[in-house]
Amino acid sequence: MELEKELKEQRTFANDAQKAIVNLFFSYYWTMQRFDLFLENEDISTQQYNCIRILQRAKKPISTRHLKDYLLQKNSDVSRLIERLVNKGLVETATNQEDQRKLDITLTEKAKQILSRLELKFEELWAIMKNLTPAEQTQLNFLLDKMRG
Amino acid sequence: MQLEKELKDKIPFRSQYSKTIVNIVYSANWVEERFNEYLKPEQITWQQFNALRILERAKQTMSTKDLKALMVDKNSDASRLIDRLVLKGLVIKKASEQDLRKIVITLSDSGTFLLKRLEARFQEMEAIVGNLSDDESVSLNNLLDKMRG
Protein backbone atom coordinates (compact mmCIF):
# COMPACT_ATOMS: atom_id res chain seq x y z
CA MET A 1 0.00 0.00 0.00
CA GLU A 2 1.16 3.53 -0.67
CA LEU A 3 3.26 4.74 2.25
CA GLU A 4 1.20 7.89 2.78
CA LYS A 5 -1.95 5.80 3.23
CA GLU A 6 -0.29 3.36 5.57
CA LEU A 7 1.28 5.88 7.92
CA LYS A 8 -0.98 6.82 10.81
CA GLU A 9 0.24 10.36 10.47
CA GLN A 10 -1.28 12.33 7.59
CA ARG A 11 1.75 13.78 5.89
CA THR A 12 3.18 14.64 2.53
CA PHE A 13 6.83 14.35 1.60
CA ALA A 14 8.90 17.16 0.12
CA ASN A 15 10.30 14.81 -2.52
CA ASP A 16 10.85 11.16 -3.38
CA ALA A 17 14.27 11.08 -1.70
CA GLN A 18 12.76 12.04 1.65
CA LYS A 19 9.97 9.57 1.14
CA ALA A 20 12.45 6.82 0.23
CA ILE A 21 14.25 7.28 3.57
CA VAL A 22 11.03 7.01 5.58
CA ASN A 23 9.80 4.19 3.35
CA LEU A 24 12.95 2.19 3.95
CA PHE A 25 12.65 2.53 7.73
CA PHE A 26 8.96 1.73 7.62
CA SER A 27 9.52 -1.32 5.40
CA TYR A 28 12.35 -2.48 7.63
CA TYR A 29 10.09 -2.46 10.71
CA TRP A 30 7.36 -4.10 8.68
CA THR A 31 9.78 -6.88 7.68
CA MET A 32 11.02 -7.27 11.27
CA GLN A 33 7.47 -7.69 12.56
CA ARG A 34 6.94 -10.54 10.11
CA PHE A 35 10.29 -12.01 11.05
CA ASP A 36 9.20 -12.00 14.69
CA LEU A 37 6.12 -14.03 13.71
CA PHE A 38 8.38 -16.58 12.02
CA LEU A 39 10.35 -16.92 15.28
CA GLU A 40 7.32 -16.74 17.56
CA ASN A 41 7.39 -20.34 18.83
CA GLU A 42 11.12 -20.39 19.50
CA ASP A 43 11.43 -17.59 22.07
CA ILE A 44 14.34 -15.87 20.32
CA SER A 45 14.67 -12.38 18.88
CA THR A 46 15.59 -11.65 15.26
CA GLN A 47 19.01 -10.51 16.38
CA GLN A 48 19.61 -13.69 18.35
CA TYR A 49 18.46 -15.68 15.34
CA ASN A 50 20.81 -13.71 13.12
CA CYS A 51 23.67 -14.59 15.51
CA ILE A 52 23.04 -18.31 15.61
CA ARG A 53 22.61 -18.42 11.83
CA ILE A 54 26.01 -16.77 11.41
CA LEU A 55 27.51 -19.42 13.70
CA GLN A 56 25.73 -22.17 11.79
CA ARG A 57 27.00 -20.90 8.45
CA ALA A 58 30.54 -20.48 9.77
CA LYS A 59 30.56 -24.21 10.70
CA LYS A 60 33.24 -23.50 13.35
CA PRO A 61 33.62 -21.45 16.54
CA ILE A 62 34.02 -17.74 15.87
CA SER A 63 35.32 -14.87 18.00
CA THR A 64 33.22 -12.05 19.40
CA ARG A 65 35.03 -9.66 17.07
CA HIS A 66 34.22 -11.78 14.04
CA LEU A 67 30.59 -12.06 15.00
CA LYS A 68 30.32 -8.27 15.28
CA ASP A 69 31.68 -7.89 11.75
CA TYR A 70 29.09 -10.31 10.43
CA LEU A 71 26.08 -8.78 12.15
CA LEU A 72 23.82 -6.66 9.99
CA GLN A 73 22.95 -4.24 12.78
CA LYS A 74 26.30 -2.62 13.45
CA ASN A 75 25.21 -0.67 16.49
CA SER A 76 24.28 -3.75 18.48
CA ASP A 77 25.98 -4.48 21.79
CA VAL A 78 27.60 -7.80 20.96
CA SER A 79 28.80 -8.67 24.48
CA ARG A 80 25.27 -8.31 25.82
CA LEU A 81 23.86 -10.25 22.91
CA ILE A 82 26.24 -13.14 23.61
CA GLU A 83 25.50 -13.00 27.32
CA ARG A 84 21.80 -13.44 26.55
CA LEU A 85 22.50 -16.31 24.17
CA VAL A 86 24.60 -18.02 26.84
CA ASN A 87 21.83 -17.54 29.41
CA LYS A 88 19.32 -19.08 27.01
CA GLY A 89 21.66 -22.03 26.50
CA LEU A 90 22.04 -21.35 22.78
CA VAL A 91 25.79 -20.78 22.66
CA GLU A 92 28.84 -21.67 24.72
CA THR A 93 31.94 -19.58 25.10
CA ALA A 94 35.53 -20.69 25.67
CA THR A 95 38.86 -18.89 25.79
CA ASN A 96 40.74 -19.21 22.52
CA GLN A 97 43.72 -21.61 22.75
CA GLU A 98 46.10 -19.44 20.75
CA ASP A 99 45.00 -16.05 22.01
CA GLN A 100 43.82 -15.84 25.61
CA ARG A 101 42.20 -12.45 25.02
CA LYS A 102 39.81 -13.92 22.48
CA LEU A 103 36.56 -15.66 23.22
CA ASP A 104 35.38 -18.47 20.95
CA ILE A 105 31.63 -18.87 20.53
CA THR A 106 30.06 -22.24 19.63
CA LEU A 107 26.46 -23.31 18.97
CA THR A 108 24.85 -25.68 21.49
CA GLU A 109 22.66 -28.69 20.63
CA LYS A 110 19.63 -26.68 21.70
CA ALA A 111 20.43 -23.95 19.16
CA LYS A 112 21.01 -26.53 16.43
CA GLN A 113 17.60 -28.04 17.12
CA ILE A 114 15.95 -24.63 16.89
CA LEU A 115 17.67 -24.03 13.56
CA SER A 116 16.53 -27.41 12.20
CA ARG A 117 12.95 -26.73 13.23
CA LEU A 118 13.03 -23.31 11.60
CA GLU A 119 14.60 -24.68 8.47
CA LEU A 120 11.47 -26.75 7.90
CA LYS A 121 9.41 -23.61 7.61
CA PHE A 122 11.81 -21.37 5.71
CA GLU A 123 9.19 -20.85 3.06
CA GLU A 124 7.12 -19.02 5.63
CA LEU A 125 9.97 -16.56 5.99
CA TRP A 126 10.37 -16.13 2.26
CA ALA A 127 6.66 -15.48 1.95
CA ILE A 128 7.38 -12.07 3.48
CA MET A 129 8.50 -11.08 -0.03
CA LYS A 130 5.70 -12.85 -1.89
CA ASN A 131 4.14 -9.64 -3.17
CA LEU A 132 7.18 -9.04 -5.35
CA THR A 133 7.90 -11.06 -8.47
CA PRO A 134 11.48 -12.34 -8.93
CA ALA A 135 12.08 -9.53 -11.44
CA GLU A 136 10.81 -6.94 -8.97
CA GLN A 137 13.06 -8.33 -6.26
CA THR A 138 16.04 -8.09 -8.59
CA GLN A 139 15.09 -4.47 -9.27
CA LEU A 140 14.64 -3.74 -5.53
CA ASN A 141 18.02 -5.32 -4.71
CA PHE A 142 19.65 -3.35 -7.53
CA LEU A 143 18.21 -0.07 -6.23
CA LEU A 144 19.21 -0.74 -2.61
CA ASP A 145 22.74 -1.70 -3.71
CA LYS A 146 22.98 1.41 -5.85
CA MET A 147 21.66 3.60 -3.04
CA ARG A 148 24.47 2.51 -0.73
CA GLY A 149 26.93 3.40 -3.51
CA MET B 1 27.84 -1.96 -3.96
CA GLN B 2 26.44 -5.42 -4.52
CA LEU B 3 25.21 -6.82 -1.20
CA GLU B 4 27.28 -10.02 -1.47
CA LYS B 5 30.47 -7.99 -1.84
CA GLU B 6 29.66 -5.73 1.04
CA LEU B 7 28.75 -8.40 3.57
CA LYS B 8 31.64 -9.89 5.52
CA ASP B 9 29.82 -13.23 5.56
CA LYS B 10 30.73 -14.76 2.19
CA ILE B 11 28.16 -17.56 2.15
CA PRO B 12 25.67 -17.34 -0.75
CA PHE B 13 21.99 -16.75 -0.05
CA ARG B 14 19.64 -19.70 -0.16
CA SER B 15 17.14 -17.82 -2.27
CA GLN B 16 16.44 -14.44 -3.71
CA TYR B 17 13.83 -14.03 -0.99
CA SER B 18 16.50 -14.33 1.70
CA LYS B 19 18.66 -11.86 -0.13
CA THR B 20 15.88 -9.29 -0.41
CA ILE B 21 15.08 -9.59 3.30
CA VAL B 22 18.76 -9.23 4.26
CA ASN B 23 19.16 -6.31 1.86
CA ILE B 24 16.28 -4.42 3.46
CA VAL B 25 17.65 -4.98 6.97
CA TYR B 26 21.17 -4.07 5.89
CA SER B 27 20.12 -1.00 3.91
CA ALA B 28 17.85 0.37 6.65
CA ASN B 29 20.73 0.05 9.12
CA TRP B 30 23.04 1.70 6.61
CA VAL B 31 20.63 4.64 6.27
CA GLU B 32 20.24 4.86 10.05
CA GLU B 33 24.03 5.10 10.50
CA ARG B 34 24.21 7.96 7.99
CA PHE B 35 21.20 9.60 9.55
CA ASN B 36 22.88 9.49 12.94
CA GLU B 37 25.98 11.14 11.46
CA TYR B 38 23.81 13.93 10.12
CA LEU B 39 22.23 14.35 13.57
CA LYS B 40 25.51 14.07 15.48
CA PRO B 41 26.16 17.83 15.83
CA GLU B 42 22.77 18.10 17.56
CA GLN B 43 23.42 15.11 19.82
CA ILE B 44 20.12 13.42 19.14
CA THR B 45 19.33 10.01 17.68
CA TRP B 46 17.08 9.49 14.68
CA GLN B 47 14.30 8.13 16.93
CA GLN B 48 14.42 11.36 18.92
CA PHE B 49 14.46 13.38 15.69
CA ASN B 50 11.48 11.40 14.45
CA ALA B 51 9.53 12.21 17.64
CA LEU B 52 10.43 15.91 17.45
CA ARG B 53 9.32 16.08 13.81
CA ILE B 54 5.98 14.46 14.64
CA LEU B 55 5.42 17.10 17.33
CA GLU B 56 6.41 19.84 14.91
CA ARG B 57 4.07 18.62 12.19
CA ALA B 58 1.21 18.14 14.66
CA LYS B 59 1.39 21.87 15.51
CA GLN B 60 -0.33 21.10 18.83
CA THR B 61 0.25 19.33 22.15
CA MET B 62 -0.03 15.53 22.14
CA SER B 63 -0.26 12.73 24.64
CA THR B 64 2.53 10.14 24.82
CA LYS B 65 0.08 7.59 23.50
CA ASP B 66 -0.77 9.71 20.45
CA LEU B 67 2.89 10.23 19.73
CA LYS B 68 3.65 6.55 20.01
CA ALA B 69 0.89 5.73 17.55
CA LEU B 70 2.49 7.99 14.96
CA MET B 71 6.03 6.71 15.37
CA VAL B 72 7.41 4.50 12.63
CA ASP B 73 9.41 2.35 15.06
CA LYS B 74 6.71 0.58 17.04
CA ASN B 75 9.21 -1.15 19.31
CA SER B 76 10.65 2.00 20.77
CA ASP B 77 9.80 2.88 24.35
CA ALA B 78 7.99 6.18 23.77
CA SER B 79 7.82 7.17 27.47
CA ARG B 80 11.57 6.77 27.90
CA LEU B 81 12.22 8.55 24.63
CA ILE B 82 10.12 11.51 25.77
CA ASP B 83 11.78 11.58 29.19
CA ARG B 84 15.16 11.88 27.46
CA LEU B 85 13.88 14.70 25.26
CA VAL B 86 12.55 16.48 28.37
CA LEU B 87 15.97 16.09 30.05
CA LYS B 88 17.62 17.58 26.98
CA GLY B 89 15.18 20.50 27.22
CA LEU B 90 13.78 19.85 23.75
CA VAL B 91 10.28 18.89 24.85
CA ILE B 92 8.03 20.18 27.65
CA LYS B 93 5.55 18.11 29.64
CA LYS B 94 2.54 19.87 31.08
CA ALA B 95 -1.04 19.34 32.22
CA SER B 96 -3.57 19.39 29.41
CA GLU B 97 -5.74 22.53 29.29
CA GLN B 98 -8.83 20.44 28.56
CA ASP B 99 -8.21 17.88 31.25
CA LEU B 100 -5.80 18.76 34.05
CA ARG B 101 -5.33 15.10 34.94
CA LYS B 102 -3.80 14.44 31.54
CA ILE B 103 -0.17 15.12 30.68
CA VAL B 104 0.60 16.42 27.22
CA ILE B 105 3.89 17.14 25.50
CA THR B 106 4.96 19.94 23.23
CA LEU B 107 8.15 21.21 21.60
CA SER B 108 10.20 23.66 23.67
CA ASP B 109 11.83 26.71 22.06
CA SER B 110 15.15 24.92 21.90
CA GLY B 111 13.41 21.94 20.28
CA THR B 112 11.91 24.28 17.69
CA PHE B 113 15.30 25.95 17.05
CA LEU B 114 17.01 22.61 16.72
CA LEU B 115 14.55 21.58 14.01
CA LYS B 116 15.08 24.91 12.22
CA ARG B 117 18.84 24.31 12.19
CA LEU B 118 18.33 20.82 10.81
CA GLU B 119 15.84 22.04 8.22
CA ALA B 120 18.57 24.21 6.75
CA ARG B 121 20.52 20.96 6.25
CA PHE B 122 17.67 18.85 4.84
CA GLN B 123 19.46 18.51 1.50
CA GLU B 124 22.31 16.81 3.33
CA MET B 125 19.85 14.32 4.73
CA GLU B 126 18.31 13.67 1.32
CA ALA B 127 21.81 13.13 -0.05
CA ILE B 128 21.81 9.85 1.90
CA VAL B 129 19.86 8.44 -1.03
CA GLY B 130 21.68 10.72 -3.48
CA ASN B 131 23.09 7.84 -5.51
CA LEU B 132 19.60 7.25 -6.85
CA SER B 133 18.11 9.43 -9.58
CA ASP B 134 14.63 10.87 -9.03
CA ASP B 135 13.16 8.10 -11.17
CA GLU B 136 15.02 5.46 -9.20
CA SER B 137 13.75 6.89 -5.90
CA VAL B 138 10.22 6.65 -7.31
CA SER B 139 10.84 3.02 -8.33
CA LEU B 140 12.28 2.19 -4.91
CA ASN B 141 9.21 3.67 -3.23
CA ASN B 142 6.87 1.76 -5.53
CA LEU B 143 8.64 -1.53 -4.92
CA LEU B 144 8.67 -1.10 -1.14
CA ASP B 145 4.98 -0.15 -1.20
CA LYS B 146 4.19 -3.19 -3.30
CA MET B 147 6.27 -5.46 -1.07
CA ARG B 148 4.14 -4.59 1.94
CA GLY B 149 1.04 -5.37 -0.08
Interface residues (C-beta under 8 A of the other chain):
Chain A: M1 E2 L3 E6 L7 K8 E9 R11 A14 N15 D16 A17 Q18 K19 A20 I21 V22 N23 L24 F25 F26 S27 Y28 Y29 W30 T31 M32 Q33 F35 I54 R57 D69 Y70 L72 Q73 K74 N75 F122 L125 W126 A127 I128 M129 N131 L132 P134 E136 Q137 T138 Q139 L140 N141 L143 L144 D145 K146 M147 R148 G149
Chain B: M1 Q2 L3 E6 L7 K8 D9 I11 R14 S15 Q16 Y17 S18 K19 T20 I21 V22 N23 I24 V25 Y26 S27 A28 N29 W30 V31 E32 E33 F35 I54 R57 A69 L70 V72 D73 K74 N75 F122 M125 E126 I128 V129 G130 N131 L132 D134 E136 S137 V138 S139 L140 N141 L143 L144 D145 K146 M147 R148 G149
